[in-house]
């Protein structure tokens, strides 16, 4: 259980798992040493086109379409490369959340795609099934729904994964990090600042959340991230290095791969070709992110502007996001109250019962999104525990009250 203990602590602190064994190679500081690149827009577009040409030979293909920059550039260049292919665009509409499907519908219509909108009223309902597939306690399993729908139309699923990490899409993080950065900071202090830019993923009293069996220490978490900040890279490039070695490599790729295998899908990710990943990381960060305007993914935006009306290019990050506070009000609170009462993760001393009760009561008065997210993480941990450890829950169980 020691390996599982590490995974659990990392997931509940970072929402990704740097101890996970992965197929992809980690990025190192030398990957972000700036190299002069000429005609970078042409190179990036041609790399994406080449990936599409080399990997897609179907007459009908499924595409995950959020309406954001990454998925839009993929569907635009897919249509440019294969004008006769039938595109099944899959979008998600979460109840009581920002509706991304309006812009996605316009994009789908622009490129002659058949759009399929998945309307999800209770995002947590099929959590046991999703967890049984990925075999890890993650609550944000929206890709389960996308893959489940995609396999109805084709044997491949195209997505825009990687755009944020390769081309500077996490602008909210860069702005906060740079505004609080001091050149005298040690690598550990920069690591703590970096984590402070991930407030959705941990809570202020994180140490008190865990029970004695977990043996939690922030130093264990810091040790996984400090290496990204003890090099000669610029502060922003250090953040880029930490980001690309974060959720992309240790959450999305491994989790999505498990969903793809389960639904017998082949993943096609035009932005994540080996060629483009090796090229984009060496671009000067000013080419990707404008610190004055706080706009990121500049190369992708410029390429996209050649193919669609600029009004269809979303200014902010967009991509299958559920409003967790509203989810808490409609389903999350009731489900957590039910499944975390006499929770097995408390009984087996992984989670502190006093913390659980105290924080649950406080959420009645103050719906702090950080604690809402944390309880959703604990719900996923409890469901995972009941499926794989105590083996008292069926994988096809549904969560509804």
Secondary structure, DSSP 8 states (H G I E B T S, - for coil): -HHHHHHHHHHHHHSS-TTS--SS----GGGGS----SSHHHHHHHHHHHHHHHH---SEEEEE--SSHHHHHHHHHHHHH-TT-EEEEEEEEETTS---HHHHHHHHHHTT-EEEEEEES-TTTTHHHHHHHH-S--S--HHHHHHHHHTTT-SEEE--TTHHHHHT--HHHHHHHHHH--TT--HHHHHHHHHHTTTTS--TTHHHHB-TTT---HHHHHHHHGGGGSSSS-HHHHHHHHHIIIIIIIIIHHHHHHHHHHTT-EEE-GGG-HHHHHHHTTS-HHHH-BTTTTB--HHHHHHHTTTS-GGGS-SS--SS---HHHHIIIIIHHHHHHHSTT-HHHHTTSB-HHHHHHHHHHTTT---HHHHHHHHHHHHHHHHHHHHTS--S-TT-----
